[in-house]
Amino acid sequence: MRIRPAYAGPRSRPVRVRRRGPRRGVALALTALLLAPLPGCRDQLTPPPGAPTSWPAALARRWAWQWQLTGPVDVSVAADVFLLDPVVTTSTETAALRARGRRLVCQVRVGTYATGDPDAARFPAAVRGAAVPGRPGSRFLDVRRWDSLEPVLADRFRLCRGKGFGAVALSDVDGFRHRSGFPLGFDEQVLFNRRLAGLARRFDLSPGLVDDVTQVAALAPDFDFAVNQECVRRRECAKLLPFVDAHKPVFHVEYVGEPATFCVTSVGYGFASMRKDRALDAWREPCAPP
């Protein structure tokens, strides 16, 4: 998990015309229903074909990807892989992307929750920990309590499958490195993350690890791909080599610096890299593949 740094100021680039998308009240209402623990609802979603997502080793260094969590999804972006928010992304958008042959990855927070999440009330008080710095309304979860967390997380994965995703990127998986409000250790975090990878596979979702570079050596065998933020700026890219050595894709993003500079490093490591705004809207500036 990365704590968002202070705003670094504007930079100049060509003006982009933003398109106004439709209201999503209906979609959010349906999402809330899907996440609610109602008996008998779990068999109503029919997952589409094509799961779990496969990652051919021959393409590990050449994936073009997009990471968009805000704004209407731009399905026209020239990317093979789309990493999206499963709650706000509509089934219409995922269907349009799948019709274009795109690989779809949903991002799911698993070690924290936000009070605005549709399923926030399902987390027992005993698993709610300290506030997440820089993210108002978010709190850490006690990842040692798998029996309490698994039903909620399973429904989050079920939502991904129901909307047509074939892979899941698991974020906020390094609570042991923060003041979470719980005495979490390295081994307890590894156990939780491995359980998550197994749970994802139960739903035919290819599991991906977001950040948590300090545990990559232990977790790379359990995950199919990695998503990393700012390893060039933080000088951590070498820690992701267990994924590269196993011919698994590493999807990497930097928020500052010019691609002409950081791409030399990231593409040299074998990553699929790009520059993004921290808002993670539709804009992207990818590195050229090797």
Secondary structure, DSSP 8 states (H G I E B T S, - for coil): ------------------------HHHHHHHHHHHS--TT-TTS----SS-S----GGGTTT--EEEE-SSS--TTS--SEEEE-TTTS-HHHHHHHHHTT-EEEEEEE-SEEETTSTTGGGS-GGGEEEE-TT-TTEEEE-TT-HHHHHHHHHHHHHHHHHTT--EEEEE---GGGS--SS---HHHHHHHHHHHHHHHHHTT-EEEEES-GGGHHHHGGG-SEEEEE-HHHHT-GGGGHHHHHTT--EEEEESSS-HHHHHHHHHHHT-EEEE--TT--S--EE----
